[in-house]
Amino acid sequence: MRIKKVSDVMGFKVYTDSGDFFGEIEESNLSDNRIDGWRIKVGGNVMSVIGGAKGVIIPHQFVKAVGDIFLINKSALPNPDSSIEEIPEDLV
């Protein structure tokens, strides 16, 4: 197994396990020296699914694989009917 530095995965393309493009990694969220989640700049047609948000935070538990791309579980996609944690404009 190849181990990557957190800084090495910034900018990686993110896809769902069903092959849909989701966005790009912008930042990692750390808690107690462990990765807690990933801030992803949303791209493609996913923006319409999540109510036009420019970015979301996906908990690390939904990451299925990290290689040349990030692969996340499709259940990580927010439900369009629920409230979505958007990234404030000054952080984008």
PDB file with one MODEL, atoms N, CA, C and O in Angstrom:
MODEL        1
ATOM      1  N   MET A   1       0.841  -1.182   0.000  1.00  0.00           N
ATOM      2  CA  MET A   1       0.000   0.000   0.000  1.00  0.00           C
ATOM      3  C   MET A   1       0.881   1.239   0.000  1.00  0.00           C
ATOM      4  O   MET A   1       1.794   1.363   0.817  1.00  0.00           O
ATOM      5  N   ARG A   2       0.600   2.163  -0.931  1.00  0.00           N
ATOM      6  CA  ARG A   2       1.312   3.431  -0.981  1.00  0.00           C
ATOM      7  C   ARG A   2       0.663   4.415  -0.040  1.00  0.00           C
ATOM      8  O   ARG A   2      -0.559   4.563  -0.031  1.00  0.00           O
ATOM      9  N   ILE A   3       1.468   5.085   0.748  1.00  0.00           N
ATOM     10  CA  ILE A   3       0.958   6.097   1.663  1.00  0.00           C
ATOM     11  C   ILE A   3       1.221   7.462   1.054  1.00  0.00           C
ATOM     12  O   ILE A   3       2.323   7.735   0.576  1.00  0.00           O
ATOM     13  N   LYS A   4       0.209   8.318   1.071  1.00  0.00           N
ATOM     14  CA  LYS A   4       0.339   9.657   0.518  1.00  0.00           C
ATOM     15  C   LYS A   4       0.331  10.679   1.640  1.00  0.00           C
ATOM     16  O   LYS A   4      -0.276  10.464   2.689  1.00  0.00           O
ATOM     17  N   LYS A   5       1.014  11.794   1.408  1.00  0.00           N
ATOM     18  CA  LYS A   5       0.924  12.923   2.318  1.00  0.00           C
ATOM     19  C   LYS A   5      -0.388  13.638   2.026  1.00  0.00           C
ATOM     20  O   LYS A   5      -0.870  13.639   0.893  1.00  0.00           O
ATOM     21  N   VAL A   6      -0.948  14.234   3.045  1.00  0.00           N
ATOM     22  CA  VAL A   6      -2.194  14.975   2.863  1.00  0.00           C
ATOM     23  C   VAL A   6      -1.997  16.073   1.824  1.00  0.00           C
ATOM     24  O   VAL A   6      -2.883  16.318   1.004  1.00  0.00           O
ATOM     25  N   SER A   7      -0.860  16.725   1.853  1.00  0.00           N
ATOM     26  CA  SER A   7      -0.618  17.813   0.901  1.00  0.00           C
ATOM     27  C   SER A   7      -0.528  17.308  -0.538  1.00  0.00           C
ATOM     28  O   SER A   7      -0.741  18.079  -1.474  1.00  0.00           O
ATOM     29  N   ASP A   8      -0.218  16.031  -0.726  1.00  0.00           N
ATOM     30  CA  ASP A   8      -0.113  15.467  -2.071  1.00  0.00           C
ATOM     31  C   ASP A   8      -1.468  15.280  -2.747  1.00  0.00           C
ATOM     32  O   ASP A   8      -1.532  15.205  -3.974  1.00  0.00           O
ATOM     33  N   VAL A   9      -2.543  15.204  -1.980  1.00  0.00           N
ATOM     34  CA  VAL A   9      -3.855  14.927  -2.569  1.00  0.00           C
ATOM     35  C   VAL A   9      -4.659  16.192  -2.861  1.00  0.00           C
ATOM     36  O   VAL A   9      -5.751  16.108  -3.422  1.00  0.00           O
ATOM     37  N   MET A  10      -4.142  17.348  -2.495  1.00  0.00           N
ATOM     38  CA  MET A  10      -4.854  18.592  -2.800  1.00  0.00           C
ATOM     39  C   MET A  10      -4.958  18.750  -4.317  1.00  0.00           C
ATOM     40  O   MET A  10      -3.972  18.588  -5.036  1.00  0.00           O
ATOM     41  N   GLY A  11      -6.143  19.063  -4.783  1.00  0.00           N
ATOM     42  CA  GLY A  11      -6.375  19.214  -6.215  1.00  0.00           C
ATOM     43  C   GLY A  11      -6.772  17.931  -6.919  1.00  0.00           C
ATOM     44  O   GLY A  11      -7.093  17.956  -8.108  1.00  0.00           O
ATOM     45  N   PHE A  12      -6.757  16.795  -6.203  1.00  0.00           N
ATOM     46  CA  PHE A  12      -7.173  15.533  -6.821  1.00  0.00           C
ATOM     47  C   PHE A  12      -8.626  15.615  -7.268  1.00  0.00           C
ATOM     48  O   PHE A  12      -9.445  16.262  -6.615  1.00  0.00           O
ATOM     49  N   LYS A  13      -8.937  14.977  -8.351  1.00  0.00           N
ATOM     50  CA  LYS A  13     -10.312  14.861  -8.827  1.00  0.00           C
ATOM     51  C   LYS A  13     -11.054  13.886  -7.924  1.00  0.00           C
ATOM     52  O   LYS A  13     -10.493  12.885  -7.479  1.00  0.00           O
ATOM     53  N   VAL A  14     -12.325  14.191  -7.656  1.00  0.00           N
ATOM     54  CA  VAL A  14     -13.155  13.345  -6.793  1.00  0.00           C
ATOM     55  C   VAL A  14     -14.293  12.775  -7.632  1.00  0.00           C
ATOM     56  O   VAL A  14     -15.000  13.509  -8.323  1.00  0.00           O
ATOM     57  N   TYR A  15     -14.457  11.463  -7.564  1.00  0.00           N
ATOM     58  CA  TYR A  15     -15.530  10.768  -8.272  1.00  0.00           C
ATOM     59  C   TYR A  15     -16.328   9.936  -7.275  1.00  0.00           C
ATOM     60  O   TYR A  15     -15.802   9.511  -6.247  1.00  0.00           O
ATOM     61  N   THR A  16     -17.596   9.710  -7.589  1.00  0.00           N
ATOM     62  CA  THR A  16     -18.407   8.817  -6.770  1.00  0.00           C
ATOM     63  C   THR A  16     -18.124   7.383  -7.200  1.00  0.00           C
ATOM     64  O   THR A  16     -17.548   7.145  -8.261  1.00  0.00           O
ATOM     65  N   ASP A  17     -18.535   6.431  -6.364  1.00  0.00           N
ATOM     66  CA  ASP A  17     -18.310   5.034  -6.701  1.00  0.00           C
ATOM     67  C   ASP A  17     -19.136   4.578  -7.902  1.00  0.00           C
ATOM     68  O   ASP A  17     -18.936   3.475  -8.410  1.00  0.00           O
ATOM     69  N   SER A  18     -20.066   5.423  -8.360  1.00  0.00           N
ATOM     70  CA  SER A  18     -20.820   5.097  -9.577  1.00  0.00           C
ATOM     71  C   SER A  18     -20.200   5.767 -10.809  1.00  0.00           C
ATOM     72  O   SER A  18     -20.751   5.670 -11.905  1.00  0.00           O
ATOM     73  N   GLY A  19     -19.056   6.447 -10.637  1.00  0.00           N
ATOM     74  CA  GLY A  19     -18.314   7.009 -11.754  1.00  0.00           C
ATOM     75  C   GLY A  19     -18.636   8.453 -12.100  1.00  0.00           C
ATOM     76  O   GLY A  19     -18.143   8.965 -13.106  1.00  0.00           O
ATOM     77  N   ASP A  20     -19.455   9.126 -11.287  1.00  0.00           N
ATOM     78  CA  ASP A  20     -19.811  10.514 -11.551  1.00  0.00           C
ATOM     79  C   ASP A  20     -18.735  11.451 -11.008  1.00  0.00           C
ATOM     80  O   ASP A  20     -18.249  11.267  -9.892  1.00  0.00           O
ATOM     81  N   PHE A  21     -18.364  12.459 -11.807  1.00  0.00           N
ATOM     82  CA  PHE A  21     -17.413  13.463 -11.340  1.00  0.00           C
ATOM     83  C   PHE A  21     -18.085  14.304 -10.269  1.00  0.00           C
ATOM     84  O   PHE A  21     -19.213  14.762 -10.453  1.00  0.00           O
ATOM     85  N   PHE A  22     -17.396  14.511  -9.149  1.00  0.00           N
ATOM     86  CA  PHE A  22     -17.963  15.255  -8.025  1.00  0.00           C
ATOM     87  C   PHE A  22     -17.287  16.603  -7.828  1.00  0.00           C
ATOM     88  O   PHE A  22     -17.963  17.587  -7.527  1.00  0.00           O
ATOM     89  N   GLY A  23     -15.963  16.674  -7.992  1.00  0.00           N
ATOM     90  CA  GLY A  23     -15.253  17.928  -7.788  1.00  0.00           C
ATOM     91  C   GLY A  23     -13.768  17.706  -7.574  1.00  0.00           C
ATOM     92  O   GLY A  23     -13.197  16.733  -8.066  1.00  0.00           O
ATOM     93  N   GLU A  24     -13.138  18.632  -6.821  1.00  0.00           N
ATOM     94  CA  GLU A  24     -11.711  18.554  -6.526  1.00  0.00           C
ATOM     95  C   GLU A  24     -11.465  18.804  -5.045  1.00  0.00           C
ATOM     96  O   GLU A  24     -12.168  19.595  -4.415  1.00  0.00           O
ATOM     97  N   ILE A  25     -10.468  18.127  -4.495  1.00  0.00           N
ATOM     98  CA  ILE A  25     -10.079  18.309  -3.096  1.00  0.00           C
ATOM     99  C   ILE A  25      -9.465  19.694  -2.924  1.00  0.00           C
ATOM    100  O   ILE A  25      -8.557  20.081  -3.661  1.00  0.00           O
ATOM    101  N   GLU A  26      -9.974  20.432  -1.940  1.00  0.00           N
ATOM    102  CA  GLU A  26      -9.413  21.757  -1.638  1.00  0.00           C
ATOM    103  C   GLU A  26      -8.640  21.761  -0.326  1.00  0.00           C
ATOM    104  O   GLU A  26      -7.626  22.447  -0.201  1.00  0.00           O
ATOM    105  N   GLU A  27      -9.114  21.004   0.643  1.00  0.00           N
ATOM    106  CA  GLU A  27      -8.519  21.080   1.978  1.00  0.00           C
ATOM    107  C   GLU A  27      -8.929  19.852   2.784  1.00  0.00           C
ATOM    108  O   GLU A  27      -9.956  19.227   2.519  1.00  0.00           O
ATOM    109  N   SER A  28      -8.109  19.525   3.764  1.00  0.00           N
ATOM    110  CA  SER A  28      -8.482  18.455   4.700  1.00  0.00           C
ATOM    111  C   SER A  28      -8.815  19.073   6.050  1.00  0.00           C
ATOM    112  O   SER A  28      -8.242  20.093   6.432  1.00  0.00           O
ATOM    113  N   ASN A  29      -9.728  18.462   6.760  1.00  0.00           N
ATOM    114  CA  ASN A  29     -10.071  18.870   8.118  1.00  0.00           C
ATOM    115  C   ASN A  29      -9.460  17.865   9.072  1.00  0.00           C
ATOM    116  O   ASN A  29      -9.713  16.664   8.969  1.00  0.00           O
ATOM    117  N   LEU A  30      -8.654  18.355  10.000  1.00  0.00           N
ATOM    118  CA  LEU A  30      -7.981  17.479  10.952  1.00  0.00           C
ATOM    119  C   LEU A  30      -8.592  17.622  12.331  1.00  0.00           C
ATOM    120  O   LEU A  30      -9.013  18.708  12.730  1.00  0.00           O
ATOM    121  N   SER A  31      -8.636  16.512  13.055  1.00  0.00           N
ATOM    122  CA  SER A  31      -9.100  16.504  14.431  1.00  0.00           C
ATOM    123  C   SER A  31      -8.270  15.474  15.184  1.00  0.00           C
ATOM    124  O   SER A  31      -8.263  14.299  14.817  1.00  0.00           O
ATOM    125  N   ASP A  32      -7.582  15.890  16.216  1.00  0.00           N
ATOM    126  CA  ASP A  32      -6.727  14.990  17.001  1.00  0.00           C
ATOM    127  C   ASP A  32      -5.715  14.252  16.128  1.00  0.00           C
ATOM    128  O   ASP A  32      -5.506  13.050  16.288  1.00  0.00           O
ATOM    129  N   ASN A  33      -5.091  14.982  15.205  1.00  0.00           N
ATOM    130  CA  ASN A  33      -4.065  14.434  14.317  1.00  0.00           C
ATOM    131  C   ASN A  33      -4.580  13.358  13.364  1.00  0.00           C
ATOM    132  O   ASN A  33      -3.802  12.542  12.869  1.00  0.00           O
ATOM    133  N   ARG A  34      -5.867  13.354  13.110  1.00  0.00           N
ATOM    134  CA  ARG A  34      -6.468  12.425  12.156  1.00  0.00           C
ATOM    135  C   ARG A  34      -7.325  13.217  11.179  1.00  0.00           C
ATOM    136  O   ARG A  34      -7.837  14.289  11.500  1.00  0.00           O
ATOM    137  N   ILE A  35      -7.468  12.666   9.988  1.00  0.00           N
ATOM    138  CA  ILE A  35      -8.318  13.318   8.996  1.00  0.00           C
ATOM    139  C   ILE A  35      -9.769  13.072   9.369  1.00  0.00           C
ATOM    140  O   ILE A  35     -10.215  11.932   9.490  1.00  0.00           O
ATOM    141  N   ASP A  36     -10.492  14.168   9.547  1.00  0.00           N
ATOM    142  CA  ASP A  36     -11.900  14.095   9.928  1.00  0.00           C
ATOM    143  C   ASP A  36     -12.804  14.225   8.701  1.00  0.00           C
ATOM    144  O   ASP A  36     -13.864  13.602   8.640  1.00  0.00           O
ATOM    145  N   GLY A  37     -12.385  15.038   7.721  1.00  0.00           N
ATOM    146  CA  GLY A  37     -13.198  15.251   6.539  1.00  0.00           C
ATOM    147  C   GLY A  37     -12.421  15.974   5.461  1.00  0.00           C
ATOM    148  O   GLY A  37     -11.268  16.359   5.659  1.00  0.00           O
ATOM    149  N   TRP A  38     -13.058  16.154   4.325  1.00  0.00           N
ATOM    150  CA  TRP A  38     -12.431  16.778   3.171  1.00  0.00           C
ATOM    151  C   TRP A  38     -13.329  17.872   2.630  1.00  0.00           C
ATOM    152  O   TRP A  38     -14.529  17.666   2.448  1.00  0.00           O
ATOM    153  N   ARG A  39     -12.754  19.029   2.375  1.00  0.00           N
ATOM    154  CA  ARG A  39     -13.498  20.107   1.732  1.00  0.00           C
ATOM    155  C   ARG A  39     -13.304  19.933   0.237  1.00  0.00           C
ATOM    156  O   ARG A  39     -12.179  19.899  -0.262  1.00  0.00           O
ATOM    157  N   ILE A  40     -14.414  19.824  -0.461  1.00  0.00           N
ATOM    158  CA  ILE A  40     -14.387  19.552  -1.894  1.00  0.00           C
ATOM    159  C   ILE A  40     -15.065  20.688  -2.644  1.00  0.00           C
ATOM    160  O   ILE A  40     -16.199  21.062  -2.343  1.00  0.00           O
ATOM    161  N   LYS A  41     -14.354  21.229  -3.625  1.00  0.00           N
ATOM    162  CA  LYS A  41     -14.934  22.225  -4.521  1.00  0.00           C
ATOM    163  C   LYS A  41     -15.755  21.453  -5.546  1.00  0.00           C
ATOM    164  O   LYS A  41     -15.217  20.681  -6.339  1.00  0.00           O
ATOM    165  N   VAL A  42     -17.043  21.670  -5.515  1.00  0.00           N
ATOM    166  CA  VAL A  42     -17.964  20.907  -6.346  1.00  0.00           C
ATOM    167  C   VAL A  42     -17.855  21.349  -7.796  1.00  0.00           C
ATOM    168  O   VAL A  42     -17.691  22.534  -8.085  1.00  0.00           O
ATOM    169  N   GLY A  43     -17.946  20.391  -8.698  1.00  0.00           N
ATOM    170  CA  GLY A  43     -17.880  20.684 -10.119  1.00  0.00           C
ATOM    171  C   GLY A  43     -18.896  19.867 -10.891  1.00  0.00           C
ATOM    172  O   GLY A  43     -19.623  19.050 -10.326  1.00  0.00           O
ATOM    173  N   GLY A  44     -18.931  20.098 -12.167  1.00  0.00           N
ATOM    174  CA  GLY A  44     -19.827  19.344 -13.039  1.00  0.00           C
ATOM    175  C   GLY A  44     -21.285  19.617 -12.742  1.00  0.00           C
ATOM    176  O   GLY A  44     -21.646  20.712 -12.310  1.00  0.00           O
ATOM    177  N   ASN A  45     -22.115  18.627 -12.972  1.00  0.00           N
ATOM    178  CA  ASN A  45     -23.559  18.792 -12.774  1.00  0.00           C
ATOM    179  C   ASN A  45     -23.985  18.516 -11.338  1.00  0.00           C
ATOM    180  O   ASN A  45     -25.179  18.539 -11.038  1.00  0.00           O
ATOM    181  N   VAL A  46     -23.042  18.258 -10.452  1.00  0.00           N
ATOM    182  CA  VAL A  46     -23.359  17.987  -9.049  1.00  0.00           C
ATOM    183  C   VAL A  46     -23.904  19.233  -8.359  1.00  0.00           C
ATOM    184  O   VAL A  46     -24.696  19.125  -7.423  1.00  0.00           O
ATOM    185  N   MET A  47     -23.488  20.414  -8.811  1.00  0.00           N
ATOM    186  CA  MET A  47     -23.943  21.658  -8.186  1.00  0.00           C
ATOM    187  C   MET A  47     -25.464  21.755  -8.175  1.00  0.00           C
ATOM    188  O   MET A  47     -26.051  22.242  -7.209  1.00  0.00           O
ATOM    189  N   SER A  48     -26.096  21.296  -9.238  1.00  0.00           N
ATOM    190  CA  SER A  48     -27.563  21.361  -9.284  1.00  0.00           C
ATOM    191  C   SER A  48     -28.186  20.385  -8.301  1.00  0.00           C
ATOM    192  O   SER A  48     -29.268  20.647  -7.775  1.00  0.00           O
ATOM    193  N   VAL A  49     -27.525  19.266  -8.045  1.00  0.00           N
ATOM    194  CA  VAL A  49     -28.043  18.262  -7.111  1.00  0.00           C
ATOM    195  C   VAL A  49     -27.985  18.765  -5.679  1.00  0.00           C
ATOM    196  O   VAL A  49     -28.854  18.442  -4.869  1.00  0.00           O
ATOM    197  N   ILE A  50     -26.958  19.557  -5.362  1.00  0.00           N
ATOM    198  CA  ILE A  50     -26.790  20.009  -3.975  1.00  0.00           C
ATOM    199  C   ILE A  50     -27.214  21.457  -3.770  1.00  0.00           C
ATOM    200  O   ILE A  50     -26.755  22.115  -2.836  1.00  0.00           O
ATOM    201  N   GLY A  51     -28.066  21.942  -4.619  1.00  0.00           N
ATOM    202  CA  GLY A  51     -28.641  23.264  -4.414  1.00  0.00           C
ATOM    203  C   GLY A  51     -27.746  24.418  -4.796  1.00  0.00           C
ATOM    204  O   GLY A  51     -27.933  25.520  -4.282  1.00  0.00           O
ATOM    205  N   GLY A  52     -26.779  24.214  -5.680  1.00  0.00           N
ATOM    206  CA  GLY A  52     -25.937  25.304  -6.147  1.00  0.00           C
ATOM    207  C   GLY A  52     -24.773  25.643  -5.244  1.00  0.00           C
ATOM    208  O   GLY A  52     -24.096  26.642  -5.486  1.00  0.00           O
ATOM    209  N   ALA A  53     -24.508  24.859  -4.215  1.00  0.00           N
ATOM    210  CA  ALA A  53     -23.371  25.124  -3.329  1.00  0.00           C
ATOM    211  C   ALA A  53     -22.069  24.992  -4.115  1.00  0.00           C
ATOM    212  O   ALA A  53     -21.964  24.144  -5.002  1.00  0.00           O
ATOM    213  N   LYS A  54     -21.077  25.825  -3.797  1.00  0.00           N
ATOM    214  CA  LYS A  54     -19.790  25.777  -4.485  1.00  0.00           C
ATOM    215  C   LYS A  54     -18.854  24.726  -3.889  1.00  0.00           C
ATOM    216  O   LYS A  54     -17.884  24.311  -4.521  1.00  0.00           O
ATOM    217  N   GLY A  55     -19.158  24.309  -2.675  1.00  0.00           N
ATOM    218  CA  GLY A  55     -18.314  23.320  -2.032  1.00  0.00           C
ATOM    219  C   GLY A  55     -19.033  22.649  -0.886  1.00  0.00           C
ATOM    220  O   GLY A  55     -19.994  23.188  -0.337  1.00  0.00           O
ATOM    221  N   VAL A  56     -18.567  21.482  -0.532  1.00  0.00           N
ATOM    222  CA  VAL A  56     -19.134  20.733   0.590  1.00  0.00           C
ATOM    223  C   VAL A  56     -18.005  20.094   1.383  1.00  0.00           C
ATOM    224  O   VAL A  56     -16.874  19.977   0.910  1.00  0.00           O
ATOM    225  N   ILE A  57     -18.334  19.689   2.585  1.00  0.00           N
ATOM    226  CA  ILE A  57     -17.389  18.941   3.408  1.00  0.00           C
ATOM    227  C   ILE A  57     -17.904  17.510   3.508  1.00  0.00           C
ATOM    228  O   ILE A  57     -19.024  17.266   3.956  1.00  0.00           O
ATOM    229  N   ILE A  58     -17.069  16.576   3.084  1.00  0.00           N
ATOM    230  CA  ILE A  58     -17.420  15.157   3.107  1.00  0.00           C
ATOM    231  C   ILE A  58     -16.637  14.493   4.235  1.00  0.00           C
ATOM    232  O   ILE A  58     -15.410  14.595   4.269  1.00  0.00           O
ATOM    233  N   PRO A  59     -17.323  13.810   5.164  1.00  0.00           N
ATOM    234  CA  PRO A  59     -16.603  13.091   6.216  1.00  0.00           C
ATOM    235  C   PRO A  59     -15.677  12.019   5.630  1.00  0.00           C
ATOM    236  O   PRO A  59     -16.002  11.394   4.620  1.00  0.00           O
ATOM    237  N   HIS A  60     -14.538  11.816   6.262  1.00  0.00           N
ATOM    238  CA  HIS A  60     -13.544  10.870   5.764  1.00  0.00           C
ATOM    239  C   HIS A  60     -14.090   9.446   5.663  1.00  0.00           C
ATOM    240  O   HIS A  60     -13.612   8.657   4.849  1.00  0.00           O
ATOM    241  N   GLN A  61     -15.072   9.119   6.472  1.00  0.00           N
ATOM    242  CA  GLN A  61     -15.625   7.760   6.452  1.00  0.00           C
ATOM    243  C   GLN A  61     -16.251   7.403   5.099  1.00  0.00           C
ATOM    244  O   GLN A  61     -16.434   6.223   4.800  1.00  0.00           O
ATOM    245  N   PHE A  62     -16.580   8.407   4.278  1.00  0.00           N
ATOM    246  CA  PHE A  62     -17.167   8.148   2.961  1.00  0.00           C
ATOM    247  C   PHE A  62     -16.126   7.980   1.860  1.00  0.00           C
ATOM    248  O   PHE A  62     -16.487   7.707   0.716  1.00  0.00           O
ATOM    249  N   VAL A  63     -14.848   8.136   2.177  1.00  0.00           N
ATOM    250  CA  VAL A  63     -13.787   7.941   1.191  1.00  0.00           C
ATOM    251  C   VAL A  63     -13.557   6.446   1.038  1.00  0.00           C
ATOM    252  O   VAL A  63     -13.258   5.749   2.007  1.00  0.00           O
ATOM    253  N   LYS A  64     -13.701   5.965  -0.188  1.00  0.00           N
ATOM    254  CA  LYS A  64     -13.512   4.537  -0.450  1.00  0.00           C
ATOM    255  C   LYS A  64     -12.082   4.225  -0.874  1.00  0.00           C
ATOM    256  O   LYS A  64     -11.549   3.169  -0.533  1.00  0.00           O
ATOM    257  N   ALA A  65     -11.454   5.147  -1.623  1.00  0.00           N
ATOM    258  CA  ALA A  65     -10.099   4.890  -2.107  1.00  0.00           C
ATOM    259  C   ALA A  65      -9.414   6.202  -2.464  1.00  0.00           C
ATOM    260  O   ALA A  65     -10.052   7.172  -2.875  1.00  0.00           O
ATOM    261  N   VAL A  66      -8.089   6.201  -2.293  1.00  0.00           N
ATOM    262  CA  VAL A  66      -7.265   7.335  -2.698  1.00  0.00           C
ATOM    263  C   VAL A  66      -6.125   6.763  -3.525  1.00  0.00           C
ATOM    264  O   VAL A  66      -5.346   5.941  -3.042  1.00  0.00           O
ATOM    265  N   GLY A  67      -6.036   7.195  -4.754  1.00  0.00           N
ATOM    266  CA  GLY A  67      -4.963   6.766  -5.647  1.00  0.00           C
ATOM    267  C   GLY A  67      -4.585   7.948  -6.495  1.00  0.00           C
ATOM    268  O   GLY A  67      -4.089   8.955  -5.989  1.00  0.00           O
ATOM    269  N   ASP A  68      -4.817   7.831  -7.788  1.00  0.00           N
ATOM    270  CA  ASP A  68      -4.626   8.971  -8.678  1.00  0.00           C
ATOM    271  C   ASP A  68      -5.843   9.885  -8.635  1.00  0.00           C
ATOM    272  O   ASP A  68      -5.786  11.033  -9.074  1.00  0.00           O
ATOM    273  N   ILE A  69      -6.939   9.365  -8.104  1.00  0.00           N
ATOM    274  CA  ILE A  69      -8.173  10.123  -7.898  1.00  0.00           C
ATOM    275  C   ILE A  69      -8.697   9.792  -6.505  1.00  0.00           C
ATOM    276  O   ILE A  69      -8.200   8.881  -5.842  1.00  0.00           O
ATOM    277  N   PHE A  70      -9.692  10.533  -6.076  1.00  0.00           N
ATOM    278  CA  PHE A  70     -10.404  10.262  -4.827  1.00  0.00           C
ATOM    279  C   PHE A  70     -11.697   9.565  -5.202  1.00  0.00           C
ATOM    280  O   PHE A  70     -12.395  10.022  -6.108  1.00  0.00           O
ATOM    281  N   LEU A  71     -12.030   8.496  -4.547  1.00  0.00           N
ATOM    282  CA  LEU A  71     -13.280   7.791  -4.795  1.00  0.00           C
ATOM    283  C   LEU A  71     -14.108   7.837  -3.521  1.00  0.00           C
ATOM    284  O   LEU A  71     -13.674   7.370  -2.468  1.00  0.00           O
ATOM    285  N   ILE A  72     -15.320   8.413  -3.626  1.00  0.00           N
ATOM    286  CA  ILE A  72     -16.184   8.517  -2.452  1.00  0.00           C
ATOM    287  C   ILE A  72     -17.454   7.712  -2.669  1.00  0.00           C
ATOM    288  O   ILE A  72     -17.867   7.461  -3.801  1.00  0.00           O
ATOM    289  N   ASN A  73     -18.055   7.318  -1.577  1.00  0.00           N
ATOM    290  CA  ASN A  73     -19.306   6.582  -1.601  1.00  0.00           C
ATOM    291  C   ASN A  73     -20.412   7.518  -2.065  1.00  0.00           C
ATOM    292  O   ASN A  73     -20.480   8.662  -1.617  1.00  0.00           O
ATOM    293  N   LYS A  74     -21.269   7.052  -2.948  1.00  0.00           N
ATOM    294  CA  LYS A  74     -22.337   7.907  -3.479  1.00  0.00           C
ATOM    295  C   LYS A  74     -23.276   8.378  -2.371  1.00  0.00           C
ATOM    296  O   LYS A  74     -23.915   9.421  -2.505  1.00  0.00           O
ATOM    297  N   SER A  75     -23.364   7.623  -1.287  1.00  0.00           N
ATOM    298  CA  SER A  75     -24.222   8.055  -0.179  1.00  0.00           C
ATOM    299  C   SER A  75     -23.669   9.295   0.518  1.00  0.00           C
ATOM    300  O   SER A  75     -24.343   9.873   1.371  1.00  0.00           O
ATOM    301  N   ALA A  76     -22.443   9.714   0.164  1.00  0.00           N
ATOM    302  CA  ALA A  76     -21.873  10.946   0.711  1.00  0.00           C
ATOM    303  C   ALA A  76     -22.537  12.176   0.115  1.00  0.00           C
ATOM    304  O   ALA A  76     -22.454  13.263   0.685  1.00  0.00           O
ATOM    305  N   LEU A  77     -23.198  12.014  -1.031  1.00  0.00           N
ATOM    306  CA  LEU A  77     -23.885  13.147  -1.648  1.00  0.00           C
ATOM    307  C   LEU A  77     -25.006  13.597  -0.744  1.00  0.00           C
ATOM    308  O   LEU A  77     -25.824  12.785  -0.311  1.00  0.00           O
ATOM    309  N   PRO A  78     -25.050  14.881  -0.456  1.00  0.00           N
ATOM    310  CA  PRO A  78     -26.133  15.383   0.391  1.00  0.00           C
ATOM    311  C   PRO A  78     -27.480  15.210  -0.287  1.00  0.00           C
ATOM    312  O   PRO A  78     -27.588  15.278  -1.512  1.00  0.00           O
ATOM    313  N   ASN A  79     -28.485  14.990   0.508  1.00  0.00           N
ATOM    314  CA  ASN A  79     -29.853  14.904   0.020  1.00  0.00           C
ATOM    315  C   ASN A  79     -30.290  16.310  -0.360  1.00  0.00           C
ATOM    316  O   ASN A  79     -30.174  17.220   0.461  1.00  0.00           O
ATOM    317  N   PRO A  80     -30.791  16.524  -1.580  1.00  0.00           N
ATOM    318  CA  PRO A  80     -31.160  17.881  -1.983  1.00  0.00           C
ATOM    319  C   PRO A  80     -32.244  18.496  -1.104  1.00  0.00           C
ATOM    320  O   PRO A  80     -32.377  19.720  -1.070  1.00  0.00           O
ATOM    321  N   ASP A  81     -33.018  17.683  -0.395  1.00  0.00           N
ATOM    322  CA  ASP A  81     -34.080  18.196   0.459  1.00  0.00           C
ATOM    323  C   ASP A  81     -33.587  18.597   1.840  1.00  0.00           C
ATOM    324  O   ASP A  81     -34.289  19.299   2.567  1.00  0.00           O
ATOM    325  N   SER A  82     -32.377  18.155   2.214  1.00  0.00           N
ATOM    326  CA  SER A  82     -31.851  18.478   3.543  1.00  0.00           C
ATOM    327  C   SER A  82     -31.023  19.746   3.475  1.00  0.00           C
ATOM    328  O   SER A  82     -30.679  20.220   2.392  1.00  0.00           O
ATOM    329  N   SER A  83     -30.705  20.294   4.646  1.00  0.00           N
ATOM    330  CA  SER A  83     -29.861  21.488   4.659  1.00  0.00           C
ATOM    331  C   SER A  83     -28.427  21.081   4.352  1.00  0.00           C
ATOM    332  O   SER A  83     -27.970  20.023   4.783  1.00  0.00           O
ATOM    333  N   ILE A  84     -27.725  21.919   3.612  1.00  0.00           N
ATOM    334  CA  ILE A  84     -26.371  21.627   3.160  1.00  0.00           C
ATOM    335  C   ILE A  84     -25.424  22.612   3.811  1.00  0.00           C
ATOM    336  O   ILE A  84     -25.694  23.812   3.862  1.00  0.00           O
ATOM    337  N   GLU A  85     -24.313  22.096   4.306  1.00  0.00           N
ATOM    338  CA  GLU A  85     -23.301  22.965   4.894  1.00  0.00           C
ATOM    339  C   GLU A  85     -22.458  23.534   3.773  1.00  0.00           C
ATOM    340  O   GLU A  85     -21.603  22.848   3.213  1.00  0.00           O
ATOM    341  N   GLU A  86     -22.705  24.791   3.450  1.00  0.00           N
ATOM    342  CA  GLU A  86     -21.969  25.441   2.375  1.00  0.00           C
ATOM    343  C   GLU A  86     -20.700  26.074   2.925  1.00  0.00           C
ATOM    344  O   GLU A  86     -20.622  26.428   4.101  1.00  0.00           O
ATOM    345  N   ILE A  87     -19.721  26.207   2.063  1.00  0.00           N
ATOM    346  CA  ILE A  87     -18.471  26.861   2.424  1.00  0.00           C
ATOM    347  C   ILE A  87     -18.682  28.361   2.284  1.00  0.00           C
ATOM    348  O   ILE A  87     -19.144  28.818   1.238  1.00  0.00           O
ATOM    349  N   PRO A  88     -18.355  29.139   3.313  1.00  0.00           N
ATOM    350  CA  PRO A  88     -18.519  30.592   3.220  1.00  0.00           C
ATOM    351  C   PRO A  88     -17.709  31.159   2.054  1.00  0.00           C
ATOM    352  O   PRO A  88     -16.638  30.646   1.732  1.00  0.00           O
ATOM    353  N   GLU A  89     -18.222  32.214   1.424  1.00  0.00           N
ATOM    354  CA  GLU A  89     -17.606  32.830   0.257  1.00  0.00           C
ATOM    355  C   GLU A  89     -16.166  33.227   0.490  1.00  0.00           C
ATOM    356  O   GLU A  89     -15.350  33.112  -0.425  1.00  0.00           O
ATOM    357  N   ASP A  90     -15.818  33.698   1.696  1.00  0.00           N
ATOM    358  CA  ASP A  90     -14.458  34.159   1.952  1.00  0.00           C
ATOM    359  C   ASP A  90     -13.456  33.011   2.021  1.00  0.00           C
ATOM    360  O   ASP A  90     -12.249  33.249   1.977  1.00  0.00           O
ATOM    361  N   LEU A  91     -13.935  31.764   2.130  1.00  0.00           N
ATOM    362  CA  LEU A  91     -13.041  30.614   2.162  1.00  0.00           C
ATOM    363  C   LEU A  91     -12.876  29.963   0.803  1.00  0.00           C
ATOM    364  O   LEU A  91     -12.001  29.114   0.631  1.00  0.00           O
ATOM    365  N   VAL A  92     -13.687  30.337  -0.154  1.00  0.00           N
ATOM    366  CA  VAL A  92     -13.631  29.720  -1.479  1.00  0.00           C
ATOM    367  C   VAL A  92     -12.610  30.416  -2.339  1.00  0.00           C
ATOM    368  O   VAL A  92     -12.416  30.039  -3.494  1.00  0.00           O
TER     369      VAL A  92
ENDMDL
END
